[in-house]
Amino acid sequence: MQNTNNILQILETIQSFQIVQCQMHHEKVVTDVDENPIHNLQDDTIVFNRVKLCEIKQRNKRLGCAHSGVNINFERVLDNLITALPQSIKQISESKNKFKSVVTKIYALDHKVGNLEHDLAICKLTNDDCGKDNLMASMRLLKTEHTTLMDQLSKIKADIERLIKININYNNL
């Protein structure tokens, strides 16, 4: 019964993590009332103001967030699950590896979106509509990729929850 309670606690912890389709909103450049990018010059380099990050309390539960330790915390929970369900080590380890791979792609995507937002803001400042149109097309592709990656995280999380529930039901027979 002790092990089942521990597994149930792990399940509750995993269920508390969220997947949010944020579209990396925090990478957007802040604009003024006329939609001009707000920026500063630092050593002759244009630095754009960005939308604030979500509150840390939210980021600590949102899987895939590139700006908190949430993903490492989730991996630690999976390590605890391996200890609690040693008979499922293969499936849990595979899920953990998939999770890490998807998160790594999200981190890289986060940088690409940030750079693209910068380039879009430069186009706005220089009135380069042609460049802006091409960049917007690239941005749509990146946003679609982000949605796909977040969907993959949802599936990984759901598969882990399902594995736990199957093991709990099997152990309680």
C-alpha positions as CSV (number, residue, x, y, z in Angstrom):
1,M,0.0,0.0,0.0
2,Q,2.9,2.3,0.8
3,N,4.3,2.0,-2.8
4,T,0.8,2.6,-4.3
5,N,0.5,5.8,-2.2
6,N,3.9,7.0,-3.4
7,I,2.9,6.2,-7.0
8,L,-0.4,8.1,-6.5
9,Q,1.6,11.1,-5.2
10,I,3.9,11.0,-8.3
11,L,0.8,10.8,-10.5
12,E,-0.7,13.9,-8.8
13,T,2.6,15.7,-9.3
14,I,2.7,14.8,-13.0
15,Q,-0.9,15.8,-13.4
16,S,-0.1,19.2,-11.9
17,F,2.2,20.1,-14.8
18,Q,0.6,22.0,-17.6
19,I,1.1,22.3,-21.4
20,V,0.3,25.8,-22.6
21,Q,0.2,26.8,-26.2
22,C,1.9,30.2,-25.5
23,Q,3.4,30.6,-29.0
24,M,6.5,32.0,-27.2
25,H,4.6,35.2,-26.6
26,H,7.4,36.5,-24.4
27,E,9.7,36.8,-27.4
28,K,7.5,39.5,-29.0
29,V,9.0,43.0,-29.2
30,V,7.1,45.6,-27.2
31,T,5.6,48.4,-29.4
32,D,4.3,51.9,-28.6
33,V,0.8,53.1,-29.4
34,D,1.8,53.6,-33.0
35,E,3.1,50.0,-33.2
36,N,6.7,51.1,-33.4
37,P,9.2,48.8,-31.7
38,I,10.5,50.1,-28.3
39,H,14.2,49.9,-28.2
40,N,17.4,51.2,-26.7
41,L,20.9,51.6,-28.0
42,Q,23.7,49.7,-26.1
43,D,27.2,50.1,-27.5
44,D,25.7,51.0,-30.9
45,T,23.6,47.9,-30.9
46,I,19.8,48.1,-31.0
47,V,18.2,46.2,-28.1
48,F,14.4,45.7,-28.2
49,N,12.2,45.6,-25.2
50,R,10.4,42.2,-25.0
51,V,7.0,41.2,-23.5
52,K,7.4,40.2,-19.9
53,L,7.7,36.5,-19.0
54,C,4.8,34.8,-17.4
55,E,4.9,34.8,-13.6
56,I,7.4,32.4,-12.2
57,K,4.6,30.5,-10.4
58,Q,3.0,29.7,-13.8
59,R,6.4,29.0,-15.4
60,N,7.2,26.5,-12.7
61,K,4.3,24.3,-13.9
62,R,4.3,24.8,-17.6
63,L,6.3,22.1,-19.4
64,G,8.3,23.2,-22.4
65,C,9.0,26.7,-20.9
66,A,12.5,27.7,-21.8
67,H,12.7,30.2,-19.0
68,S,12.4,28.1,-15.8
69,G,13.6,24.9,-14.2
70,V,10.2,23.2,-14.8
71,N,11.6,20.7,-17.4
72,I,14.4,19.6,-15.1
73,N,11.8,19.2,-12.3
74,F,9.7,17.0,-14.5
75,E,12.7,14.8,-15.3
76,R,13.3,14.4,-11.6
77,V,9.7,13.3,-11.1
78,L,10.2,10.7,-13.8
79,D,13.4,9.5,-12.0
80,N,11.2,9.1,-8.9
81,L,8.7,7.2,-11.0
82,I,11.4,4.8,-12.2
83,T,12.3,4.1,-8.6
84,A,8.6,3.5,-7.7
85,L,7.9,1.4,-10.8
86,P,11.1,-0.5,-11.6
87,Q,9.2,-2.9,-13.8
88,S,8.4,-0.1,-16.2
89,I,11.9,1.4,-16.3
90,K,12.1,0.9,-20.1
91,Q,8.9,2.7,-20.9
92,I,9.6,5.6,-18.4
93,S,13.2,6.0,-19.7
94,E,12.0,6.1,-23.3
95,S,9.4,8.8,-22.3
96,K,12.0,10.7,-20.5
97,N,14.4,10.7,-23.5
98,K,11.5,11.8,-25.8
99,F,10.7,14.5,-23.4
100,K,14.3,15.8,-23.3
101,S,14.5,15.7,-27.0
102,V,11.3,17.7,-27.5
103,V,12.3,20.2,-24.9
104,T,15.7,20.7,-26.5
105,K,13.9,21.5,-29.8
106,I,11.7,24.0,-28.0
107,Y,14.8,25.7,-26.5
108,A,16.3,26.0,-30.0
109,L,13.0,27.2,-31.4
110,D,12.7,29.9,-28.7
111,H,16.0,31.4,-29.8
112,K,14.9,31.3,-33.5
113,V,11.7,33.1,-32.6
114,G,13.6,35.7,-30.6
115,N,15.9,36.4,-33.4
116,L,13.1,36.5,-35.9
117,E,11.2,39.0,-33.7
118,H,14.3,41.1,-33.6
119,D,14.6,41.0,-37.4
120,L,10.9,41.9,-37.8
121,A,11.3,44.9,-35.5
122,I,14.3,46.0,-37.6
123,C,12.1,45.8,-40.7
124,K,9.5,47.9,-39.0
125,L,12.1,50.5,-38.1
126,T,13.5,50.6,-41.6
127,N,10.1,50.3,-43.4
128,D,11.2,47.1,-45.1
129,D,7.8,45.6,-46.0
130,C,9.2,43.0,-48.4
131,G,11.6,41.7,-45.7
132,K,8.8,41.8,-43.2
133,D,6.5,39.7,-45.3
134,N,9.2,37.0,-45.7
135,L,9.9,37.0,-42.0
136,M,6.2,36.8,-41.1
137,A,6.0,33.7,-43.3
138,S,9.0,32.2,-41.5
139,M,7.4,33.1,-38.1
140,R,4.1,31.3,-39.0
141,L,6.2,28.1,-39.7
142,L,8.0,28.4,-36.4
143,K,4.7,28.9,-34.5
144,T,3.3,25.8,-36.2
145,E,6.4,23.9,-35.2
146,H,6.0,25.1,-31.6
147,T,2.4,23.9,-31.6
148,T,3.5,20.5,-32.8
149,L,6.2,20.3,-30.2
150,M,3.8,21.2,-27.4
151,D,1.4,18.6,-28.7
152,Q,4.2,16.1,-28.5
153,L,4.8,17.1,-24.8
154,S,1.1,16.6,-24.2
155,K,1.2,13.1,-25.6
156,I,4.3,12.2,-23.6
157,K,2.7,13.4,-20.4
158,A,-0.6,11.6,-21.1
159,D,1.3,8.4,-21.9
160,I,3.1,8.6,-18.6
161,E,-0.1,9.2,-16.7
162,R,-1.7,6.2,-18.5
163,L,1.3,4.0,-17.7
164,I,1.0,4.9,-14.0
165,K,-2.8,4.2,-13.9
166,I,-2.3,0.8,-15.6
167,N,0.3,-0.1,-13.0
168,I,-1.9,1.1,-10.1
169,N,-4.8,-1.0,-11.4
170,Y,-2.6,-4.0,-12.0
171,N,-1.1,-3.7,-8.4
172,N,-4.5,-3.4,-6.8
173,L,-5.9,-6.6,-8.4
